[in-house]
Amino acid sequence: MPENKQKFSLRLGKFLIGVAMIWMFMFVALPLAKTLPVIKPIMDIITEADIDANQYFYTQSEETFQAGPHIQFRLEQARK
């Protein structure tokens, strides 16, 4: 019986560590990544143009068709 409790405690501990790591990734690492110099200009363009970034991953959607060239154009303008 004590061996089962130890195994359960170990599994529970690993589970809680995994949940904590996922939480940290979602609410700490990703928001910090938005401020990286490589990503920030793209995020600013997406926010300014009110582009639904979720649709950007669906290549057949009309929003992606419109958003792609817009982002490319704005990035080229920002480089000049």
Biopython code that builds the backbone (N, CA, C, O; Angstrom):
import numpy as np
from Bio.PDB.StructureBuilder import StructureBuilder

atoms = [
    (1, "MET", "N", (0.803, -1.203, 0.000)),
    (1, "MET", "CA", (0.000, 0.000, 0.000)),
    (1, "MET", "C", (0.851, 1.276, 0.000)),
    (1, "MET", "O", (0.553, 2.185, -0.775)),
    (2, "PRO", "N", (1.896, 1.387, 0.830)),
    (2, "PRO", "CA", (2.703, 2.612, 0.810)),
    (2, "PRO", "C", (3.373, 2.827, -0.551)),
    (2, "PRO", "O", (3.591, 3.967, -0.962)),
    (3, "GLU", "N", (3.701, 1.730, -1.252)),
    (3, "GLU", "CA", (4.330, 1.860, -2.571)),
    (3, "GLU", "C", (3.354, 2.490, -3.562)),
    (3, "GLU", "O", (3.756, 3.295, -4.402)),
    (4, "ASN", "N", (2.073, 2.128, -3.469)),
    (4, "ASN", "CA", (1.059, 2.724, -4.340)),
    (4, "ASN", "C", (0.906, 4.215, -4.060)),
    (4, "ASN", "O", (0.718, 5.005, -4.985)),
    (5, "LYS", "N", (0.985, 4.603, -2.782)),
    (5, "LYS", "CA", (0.872, 6.018, -2.429)),
    (5, "LYS", "C", (2.051, 6.794, -3.002)),
    (5, "LYS", "O", (1.889, 7.920, -3.473)),
    (6, "GLN", "N", (3.237, 6.193, -2.963)),
    (6, "GLN", "CA", (4.414, 6.860, -3.509)),
    (6, "GLN", "C", (4.290, 7.015, -5.024)),
    (6, "GLN", "O", (4.624, 8.064, -5.575)),
    (7, "LYS", "N", (3.812, 5.975, -5.687)),
    (7, "LYS", "CA", (3.635, 6.053, -7.133)),
    (7, "LYS", "C", (2.592, 7.110, -7.491)),
    (7, "LYS", "O", (2.769, 7.878, -8.437)),
    (8, "PHE", "N", (1.496, 7.139, -6.718)),
    (8, "PHE", "CA", (0.455, 8.129, -6.961)),
    (8, "PHE", "C", (1.003, 9.538, -6.740)),
    (8, "PHE", "O", (0.753, 10.436, -7.544)),
    (9, "SER", "N", (1.743, 9.729, -5.659)),
    (9, "SER", "CA", (2.320, 11.041, -5.369)),
    (9, "SER", "C", (3.288, 11.463, -6.476)),
    (9, "SER", "O", (3.299, 12.627, -6.877)),
    (10, "LEU", "N", (4.082, 10.546, -6.963)),
    (10, "LEU", "CA", (5.017, 10.846, -8.039)),
    (10, "LEU", "C", (4.276, 11.227, -9.317)),
    (10, "LEU", "O", (4.630, 12.203, -9.978)),
    (11, "ARG", "N", (3.249, 10.456, -9.664)),
    (11, "ARG", "CA", (2.458, 10.766, -10.867)),
    (11, "ARG", "C", (1.755, 12.111, -10.723)),
    (11, "ARG", "O", (1.719, 12.907, -11.662)),
    (12, "LEU", "N", (1.197, 12.357, -9.540)),
    (12, "LEU", "CA", (0.502, 13.622, -9.303)),
    (12, "LEU", "C", (1.489, 14.794, -9.398)),
    (12, "LEU", "O", (1.176, 15.833, -9.979)),
    (13, "GLY", "N", (2.666, 14.617, -8.829)),
    (13, "GLY", "CA", (3.688, 15.657, -8.905)),
    (13, "GLY", "C", (4.096, 15.948, -10.337)),
    (13, "GLY", "O", (4.225, 17.110, -10.722)),
    (14, "LYS", "N", (4.300, 14.906, -11.128)),
    (14, "LYS", "CA", (4.662, 15.094, -12.539)),
    (14, "LYS", "C", (3.539, 15.788, -13.307)),
    (14, "LYS", "O", (3.790, 16.647, -14.153)),
    (15, "PHE", "N", (2.313, 15.410, -13.006)),
    (15, "PHE", "CA", (1.163, 16.035, -13.658)),
    (15, "PHE", "C", (1.102, 17.523, -13.327)),
    (15, "PHE", "O", (0.911, 18.350, -14.218)),
    (16, "LEU", "N", (1.262, 17.865, -12.053)),
    (16, "LEU", "CA", (1.195, 19.262, -11.636)),
    (16, "LEU", "C", (2.342, 20.078, -12.242)),
    (16, "LEU", "O", (2.146, 21.233, -12.618)),
    (17, "ILE", "N", (3.518, 19.493, -12.337)),
    (17, "ILE", "CA", (4.640, 20.176, -12.981)),
    (17, "ILE", "C", (4.331, 20.417, -14.455)),
    (17, "ILE", "O", (4.621, 21.490, -14.984)),
    (18, "GLY", "N", (3.745, 19.427, -15.115)),
    (18, "GLY", "CA", (3.367, 19.586, -16.524)),
    (18, "GLY", "C", (2.335, 20.679, -16.716)),
    (18, "GLY", "O", (2.451, 21.482, -17.641)),
    (19, "VAL", "N", (1.324, 20.723, -15.854)),
    (19, "VAL", "CA", (0.295, 21.762, -15.940)),
    (19, "VAL", "C", (0.925, 23.134, -15.701)),
    (19, "VAL", "O", (0.600, 24.099, -16.392)),
    (20, "ALA", "N", (1.827, 23.218, -14.721)),
    (20, "ALA", "CA", (2.489, 24.494, -14.430)),
    (20, "ALA", "C", (3.335, 24.950, -15.615)),
    (20, "ALA", "O", (3.378, 26.142, -15.920)),
    (21, "MET", "N", (3.999, 24.028, -16.275)),
    (21, "MET", "CA", (4.825, 24.398, -17.433)),
    (21, "MET", "C", (3.965, 24.898, -18.591)),
    (21, "MET", "O", (4.327, 25.864, -19.263)),
    (22, "ILE", "N", (2.834, 24.246, -18.825)),
    (22, "ILE", "CA", (1.921, 24.690, -19.879)),
    (22, "ILE", "C", (1.378, 26.079, -19.546)),
    (22, "ILE", "O", (1.306, 26.946, -20.417)),
    (23, "TRP", "N", (0.998, 26.288, -18.285)),
    (23, "TRP", "CA", (0.482, 27.585, -17.846)),
    (23, "TRP", "C", (1.530, 28.671, -18.053)),
    (23, "TRP", "O", (1.223, 29.747, -18.565)),
    (24, "MET", "N", (2.779, 28.385, -17.650)),
    (24, "MET", "CA", (3.855, 29.369, -17.809)),
    (24, "MET", "C", (4.099, 29.687, -19.283)),
    (24, "MET", "O", (4.351, 30.838, -19.638)),
    (25, "PHE", "N", (4.025, 28.682, -20.130)),
    (25, "PHE", "CA", (4.216, 28.909, -21.560)),
    (25, "PHE", "C", (3.123, 29.824, -22.107)),
    (25, "PHE", "O", (3.405, 30.760, -22.856)),
    (26, "MET", "N", (1.869, 29.546, -21.726)),
    (26, "MET", "CA", (0.740, 30.308, -22.254)),
    (26, "MET", "C", (0.694, 31.736, -21.734)),
    (26, "MET", "O", (0.438, 32.670, -22.495)),
    (27, "PHE", "N", (0.943, 31.910, -20.434)),
    (27, "PHE", "CA", (0.713, 33.216, -19.825)),
    (27, "PHE", "C", (1.979, 34.002, -19.499)),
    (27, "PHE", "O", (1.886, 35.144, -19.050)),
    (28, "VAL", "N", (3.154, 33.422, -19.713)),
    (28, "VAL", "CA", (4.405, 34.133, -19.462)),
    (28, "VAL", "C", (5.251, 34.195, -20.733)),
    (28, "VAL", "O", (5.613, 35.280, -21.188)),
    (29, "ALA", "N", (5.563, 33.040, -21.303)),
    (29, "ALA", "CA", (6.480, 33.002, -22.446)),
    (29, "ALA", "C", (5.864, 33.621, -23.702)),
    (29, "ALA", "O", (6.518, 34.427, -24.363)),
    (30, "LEU", "N", (4.639, 33.270, -24.044)),
    (30, "LEU", "CA", (4.038, 33.809, -25.272)),
    (30, "LEU", "C", (3.817, 35.320, -25.212)),
    (30, "LEU", "O", (4.119, 36.007, -26.188)),
    (31, "PRO", "N", (3.298, 35.869, -24.098)),
    (31, "PRO", "CA", (3.188, 37.337, -24.048)),
    (31, "PRO", "C", (4.545, 38.039, -24.137)),
    (31, "PRO", "O", (4.641, 39.113, -24.730)),
    (32, "LEU", "N", (5.579, 37.456, -23.563)),
    (32, "LEU", "CA", (6.912, 38.054, -23.680)),
    (32, "LEU", "C", (7.430, 37.964, -25.108)),
    (32, "LEU", "O", (8.149, 38.852, -25.567)),
    (33, "ALA", "N", (7.071, 36.902, -25.808)),
    (33, "ALA", "CA", (7.526, 36.721, -27.188)),
    (33, "ALA", "C", (6.958, 37.803, -28.100)),
    (33, "ALA", "O", (7.578, 38.140, -29.108)),
    (34, "LYS", "N", (5.793, 38.352, -27.768)),
    (34, "LYS", "CA", (5.187, 39.399, -28.590)),
    (34, "LYS", "C", (6.032, 40.666, -28.622)),
    (34, "LYS", "O", (5.887, 41.489, -29.526)),
    (35, "THR", "N", (6.913, 40.825, -27.641)),
    (35, "THR", "CA", (7.727, 42.032, -27.571)),
    (35, "THR", "C", (9.096, 41.862, -28.233)),
    (35, "THR", "O", (9.885, 42.806, -28.260)),
    (36, "LEU", "N", (9.387, 40.685, -28.760)),
    (36, "LEU", "CA", (10.671, 40.468, -29.430)),
    (36, "LEU", "C", (10.781, 41.349, -30.676)),
    (36, "LEU", "O", (9.788, 41.539, -31.379)),
    (37, "PRO", "N", (11.965, 41.890, -30.963)),
    (37, "PRO", "CA", (12.123, 42.784, -32.110)),
    (37, "PRO", "C", (11.720, 42.159, -33.447)),
    (37, "PRO", "O", (11.313, 42.876, -34.361)),
    (38, "VAL", "N", (11.824, 40.866, -33.572)),
    (38, "VAL", "CA", (11.463, 40.203, -34.823)),
    (38, "VAL", "C", (9.948, 40.106, -34.975)),
    (38, "VAL", "O", (9.428, 40.199, -36.088)),
    (39, "ILE", "N", (9.248, 39.923, -33.880)),
    (39, "ILE", "CA", (7.806, 39.673, -33.921)),
    (39, "ILE", "C", (6.988, 40.943, -33.724)),
    (39, "ILE", "O", (5.887, 41.045, -34.264)),
    (40, "LYS", "N", (7.490, 41.905, -32.974)),
    (40, "LYS", "CA", (6.714, 43.103, -32.640)),
    (40, "LYS", "C", (6.186, 43.853, -33.858)),
    (40, "LYS", "O", (5.013, 44.226, -33.853)),
    (41, "PRO", "N", (6.988, 44.102, -34.918)),
    (41, "PRO", "CA", (6.412, 44.820, -36.077)),
    (41, "PRO", "C", (5.235, 44.083, -36.708)),
    (41, "PRO", "O", (4.258, 44.706, -37.124)),
    (42, "ILE", "N", (5.328, 42.774, -36.778)),
    (42, "ILE", "CA", (4.229, 41.985, -37.356)),
    (42, "ILE", "C", (2.998, 42.068, -36.464)),
    (42, "ILE", "O", (1.879, 42.210, -36.957)),
    (43, "MET", "N", (3.199, 41.980, -35.154)),
    (43, "MET", "CA", (2.067, 42.075, -34.220)),
    (43, "MET", "C", (1.414, 43.452, -34.309)),
    (43, "MET", "O", (0.189, 43.561, -34.254)),
    (44, "ASP", "N", (2.221, 44.499, -34.447)),
    (44, "ASP", "CA", (1.675, 45.852, -34.573)),
    (44, "ASP", "C", (0.832, 45.993, -35.839)),
    (44, "ASP", "O", (-0.241, 46.596, -35.811)),
    (45, "ILE", "N", (1.314, 45.440, -36.938)),
    (45, "ILE", "CA", (0.571, 45.510, -38.203)),
    (45, "ILE", "C", (-0.748, 44.749, -38.084)),
    (45, "ILE", "O", (-1.791, 45.233, -38.524)),
    (46, "ILE", "N", (-0.699, 43.575, -37.497)),
    (46, "ILE", "CA", (-1.915, 42.770, -37.345)),
    (46, "ILE", "C", (-2.930, 43.496, -36.474)),
    (46, "ILE", "O", (-4.121, 43.502, -36.783)),
    (47, "THR", "N", (-2.465, 44.109, -35.385)),
    (47, "THR", "CA", (-3.365, 44.829, -34.482)),
    (47, "THR", "C", (-3.916, 46.080, -35.159)),
    (47, "THR", "O", (-5.112, 46.356, -35.072)),
    (48, "GLU", "N", (-3.053, 46.838, -35.830)),
    (48, "GLU", "CA", (-3.469, 48.076, -36.486)),
    (48, "GLU", "C", (-4.486, 47.831, -37.596)),
    (48, "GLU", "O", (-5.443, 48.590, -37.745)),
    (49, "ALA", "N", (-4.280, 46.778, -38.369)),
    (49, "ALA", "CA", (-5.173, 46.486, -39.497)),
    (49, "ALA", "C", (-6.391, 45.683, -39.079)),
    (49, "ALA", "O", (-7.250, 45.380, -39.907)),
    (50, "ASP", "N", (-6.475, 45.335, -37.797)),
    (50, "ASP", "CA", (-7.599, 44.551, -37.265)),
    (50, "ASP", "C", (-7.788, 43.246, -38.048)),
    (50, "ASP", "O", (-8.893, 42.895, -38.462)),
    (51, "ILE", "N", (-6.670, 42.546, -38.233)),
    (51, "ILE", "CA", (-6.683, 41.267, -38.947)),
    (51, "ILE", "C", (-6.960, 40.158, -37.948)),
    (51, "ILE", "O", (-6.376, 40.127, -36.865)),
    (52, "ASP", "N", (-7.848, 39.250, -38.313)),
    (52, "ASP", "CA", (-8.129, 38.085, -37.464)),
    (52, "ASP", "C", (-7.002, 37.083, -37.670)),
    (52, "ASP", "O", (-7.018, 36.301, -38.621)),
    (53, "ALA", "N", (-6.025, 37.116, -36.770)),
    (53, "ALA", "CA", (-4.825, 36.281, -36.924)),
    (53, "ALA", "C", (-5.149, 34.791, -36.862)),
    (53, "ALA", "O", (-4.397, 33.983, -37.407)),
    (54, "ASN", "N", (-6.235, 34.413, -36.221)),
    (54, "ASN", "CA", (-6.607, 32.994, -36.170)),
    (54, "ASN", "C", (-6.913, 32.459, -37.564)),
    (54, "ASN", "O", (-6.616, 31.303, -37.863)),
    (55, "GLN", "N", (-7.495, 33.277, -38.407)),
    (55, "GLN", "CA", (-7.832, 32.857, -39.759)),
    (55, "GLN", "C", (-6.593, 32.714, -40.636)),
    (55, "GLN", "O", (-6.637, 32.056, -41.676)),
    (56, "TYR", "N", (-5.500, 33.322, -40.224)),
    (56, "TYR", "CA", (-4.282, 33.319, -41.034)),
    (56, "TYR", "C", (-3.742, 31.906, -41.239)),
    (56, "TYR", "O", (-3.037, 31.652, -42.216)),
    (57, "PHE", "N", (-4.062, 30.996, -40.339)),
    (57, "PHE", "CA", (-3.559, 29.631, -40.446)),
    (57, "PHE", "C", (-4.401, 28.766, -41.383)),
    (57, "PHE", "O", (-3.988, 27.668, -41.756)),
    (58, "TYR", "N", (-5.557, 29.251, -41.755)),
    (58, "TYR", "CA", (-6.412, 28.528, -42.691)),
    (58, "TYR", "C", (-6.189, 29.132, -44.066)),
    (58, "TYR", "O", (-6.761, 30.172, -44.392)),
    (59, "THR", "N", (-5.367, 28.487, -44.864)),
    (59, "THR", "CA", (-4.905, 29.099, -46.106)),
    (59, "THR", "C", (-5.996, 29.274, -47.151)),
    (59, "THR", "O", (-5.804, 30.028, -48.105)),
    (60, "GLN", "N", (-7.112, 28.616, -47.009)),
    (60, "GLN", "CA", (-8.176, 28.733, -47.994)),
    (60, "GLN", "C", (-9.178, 29.821, -47.647)),
    (60, "GLN", "O", (-10.105, 30.068, -48.420)),
    (61, "SER", "N", (-9.016, 30.482, -46.499)),
    (61, "SER", "CA", (-10.003, 31.485, -46.110)),
    (61, "SER", "C", (-9.756, 32.807, -46.846)),
    (61, "SER", "O", (-8.628, 33.122, -47.226)),
    (62, "GLU", "N", (-10.813, 33.554, -47.033)),
    (62, "GLU", "CA", (-10.728, 34.831, -47.739)),
    (62, "GLU", "C", (-9.897, 35.837, -46.940)),
    (62, "GLU", "O", (-9.170, 36.650, -47.510)),
    (63, "GLU", "N", (-10.015, 35.769, -45.630)),
    (63, "GLU", "CA", (-9.262, 36.691, -44.767)),
    (63, "GLU", "C", (-7.750, 36.493, -44.949)),
    (63, "GLU", "O", (-6.995, 37.465, -44.970)),
    (64, "THR", "N", (-7.322, 35.265, -45.078)),
    (64, "THR", "CA", (-5.899, 34.994, -45.295)),
    (64, "THR", "C", (-5.461, 35.559, -46.642)),
    (64, "THR", "O", (-4.371, 36.118, -46.764)),
    (65, "PHE", "N", (-6.304, 35.413, -47.636)),
    (65, "PHE", "CA", (-5.992, 35.932, -48.965)),
    (65, "PHE", "C", (-5.765, 37.436, -48.924)),
    (65, "PHE", "O", (-4.886, 37.954, -49.613)),
    (66, "GLN", "N", (-6.552, 38.136, -48.120)),
    (66, "GLN", "CA", (-6.424, 39.585, -48.015)),
    (66, "GLN", "C", (-5.302, 39.992, -47.067)),
    (66, "GLN", "O", (-4.618, 40.984, -47.318)),
    (67, "ALA", "N", (-5.103, 39.253, -45.995)),
    (67, "ALA", "CA", (-4.151, 39.651, -44.955)),
    (67, "ALA", "C", (-2.703, 39.438, -45.387)),
    (67, "ALA", "O", (-1.839, 40.250, -45.055)),
    (68, "GLY", "N", (-2.429, 38.380, -46.106)),
    (68, "GLY", "CA", (-1.054, 38.073, -46.490)),
    (68, "GLY", "C", (-0.366, 39.207, -47.229)),
    (68, "GLY", "O", (0.679, 39.679, -46.781)),
    (69, "PRO", "N", (-0.916, 39.656, -48.338)),
    (69, "PRO", "CA", (-0.279, 40.760, -49.068)),
    (69, "PRO", "C", (-0.210, 42.058, -48.248)),
    (69, "PRO", "O", (0.748, 42.822, -48.369)),
    (70, "HIS", "N", (-1.226, 42.298, -47.418)),
    (70, "HIS", "CA", (-1.233, 43.506, -46.590)),
    (70, "HIS", "C", (-0.053, 43.500, -45.614)),
    (70, "HIS", "O", (0.635, 44.510, -45.469)),
    (71, "ILE", "N", (0.179, 42.392, -44.961)),
    (71, "ILE", "CA", (1.290, 42.280, -44.012)),
    (71, "ILE", "C", (2.621, 42.413, -44.753)),
    (71, "ILE", "O", (3.522, 43.109, -44.285)),
    (72, "GLN", "N", (2.750, 41.752, -45.905)),
    (72, "GLN", "CA", (3.981, 41.854, -46.693)),
    (72, "GLN", "C", (4.263, 43.313, -47.073)),
    (72, "GLN", "O", (5.390, 43.788, -46.932)),
    (73, "PHE", "N", (3.240, 44.017, -47.551)),
    (73, "PHE", "CA", (3.393, 45.405, -47.976)),
    (73, "PHE", "C", (3.814, 46.287, -46.800)),
    (73, "PHE", "O", (4.725, 47.105, -46.931)),
    (74, "ARG", "N", (3.161, 46.124, -45.668)),
    (74, "ARG", "CA", (3.469, 46.956, -44.497)),
    (74, "ARG", "C", (4.875, 46.678, -43.976)),
    (74, "ARG", "O", (5.561, 47.602, -43.539)),
    (75, "LEU", "N", (5.313, 45.426, -44.014)),
    (75, "LEU", "CA", (6.673, 45.103, -43.570)),
    (75, "LEU", "C", (7.702, 45.735, -44.513)),
    (75, "LEU", "O", (8.731, 46.239, -44.062)),
    (76, "GLU", "N", (7.428, 45.708, -45.810)),
    (76, "GLU", "CA", (8.334, 46.334, -46.778)),
    (76, "GLU", "C", (8.389, 47.850, -46.565)),
    (76, "GLU", "O", (9.458, 48.447, -46.687)),
    (77, "GLN", "N", (7.264, 48.472, -46.253)),
    (77, "GLN", "CA", (7.242, 49.894, -45.976)),
    (77, "GLN", "C", (8.024, 50.218, -44.703)),
    (77, "GLN", "O", (8.701, 51.244, -44.644)),
    (78, "ALA", "N", (7.941, 49.377, -43.708)),
    (78, "ALA", "CA", (8.624, 49.621, -42.453)),
    (78, "ALA", "C", (10.139, 49.528, -42.614)),
    (78, "ALA", "O", (10.880, 50.194, -41.891)),
    (79, "ARG", "N", (10.598, 48.713, -43.549)),
    (79, "ARG", "CA", (12.040, 48.573, -43.782)),
    (79, "ARG", "C", (12.636, 49.790, -44.475)),
    (79, "ARG", "O", (13.837, 50.036, -44.359)),
    (80, "LYS", "N", (11.826, 50.551, -45.188)),
    (80, "LYS", "CA", (12.339, 51.697, -45.950)),
    (80, "LYS", "C", (12.610, 52.892, -45.070)),
    (80, "LYS", "O", (13.044, 53.934, -45.561)),
]
sb = StructureBuilder()
sb.init_structure("model")
sb.init_model(0)
sb.init_chain("A")
sb.init_seg("    ")
for serial, (resi, resn, name, xyz) in enumerate(atoms, 1):
    if name == "N":
        sb.init_residue(resn, " ", resi, " ")
    sb.init_atom(name, np.array(xyz, "f"), 0.0, 1.0, " ", f" {name:<3s}", serial, name[0])
structure = sb.get_structure()
